[in-house]
Amino acid sequence: MADETLVTEIDGPNGKAEIYEVPQQFAGGGQRFEYEVRFGSGKEMFKSLGEAYITAGEKAGVKT
């Protein structure tokens, strides 16, 4: 996605997990953000940064 922004990378014994902020546009002109965790070849979307951060830590093998 063109407008995504890297928020952070979490390194651990299992590898590196990345968290991206992905804007979602509303038809009426509003905007919200979702957060994508990338680890290996997998991607997961989350509604909150906190949830994404915890999941990224679990995947990387570190407590966040």
C-alpha positions in Angstrom: 0.0 0.0 0.0 1.4 3.4 -1.0 0.5 5.4 2.1 1.6 3.0 4.8 4.3 4.1 7.2 6.7 2.0 9.2 6.1 2.6 12.9 8.7 0.3 14.5 10.7 -2.9 14.1 11.0 -5.5 16.9 14.0 -7.8 16.8 14.0 -11.0 18.8 15.3 -14.6 18.8 12.6 -15.6 16.3 13.4 -12.8 13.8 12.2 -9.3 13.1 8.6 -8.2 13.2 7.6 -4.9 11.6 4.5 -2.7 12.4 3.1 -0.4 9.7 0.4 2.3 10.1 -2.1 1.9 7.3 -4.6 4.7 6.6 -8.2 3.7 5.8 -10.2 6.4 4.0 -14.0 6.8 4.7 -16.3 7.6 1.8 -17.3 10.9 3.5 -13.7 12.0 3.7 -12.8 10.8 7.1 -9.7 8.7 7.9 -8.7 6.2 10.5 -5.6 4.0 10.9 -5.1 0.3 11.2 -1.8 -1.4 12.0 -0.3 -4.2 10.0 2.2 -6.7 11.6 4.6 -8.3 9.1 6.6 -11.3 10.2 8.3 -13.6 7.7 5.8 -13.9 4.8 2.8 -13.4 7.0 0.7 -10.2 7.6 -2.0 -9.4 10.2 -4.1 -6.3 10.6 -5.1 -4.8 13.9 -7.4 -1.9 14.9 -5.0 -0.6 17.7 -1.3 0.0 17.9 -1.2 -1.7 21.3 -2.6 -4.9 20.0 -0.2 -4.9 17.0 2.8 -4.2 19.3 2.0 -7.1 21.6 1.5 -9.5 18.7 4.7 -8.3 17.0 6.6 -9.0 20.2 5.1 -12.5 20.5 6.1 -13.3 17.0 9.6 -12.0 17.4 10.0 -13.9 20.7 10.3 -10.9 23.1 8.0 -9.4 25.7 6.6 -6.1 24.7 
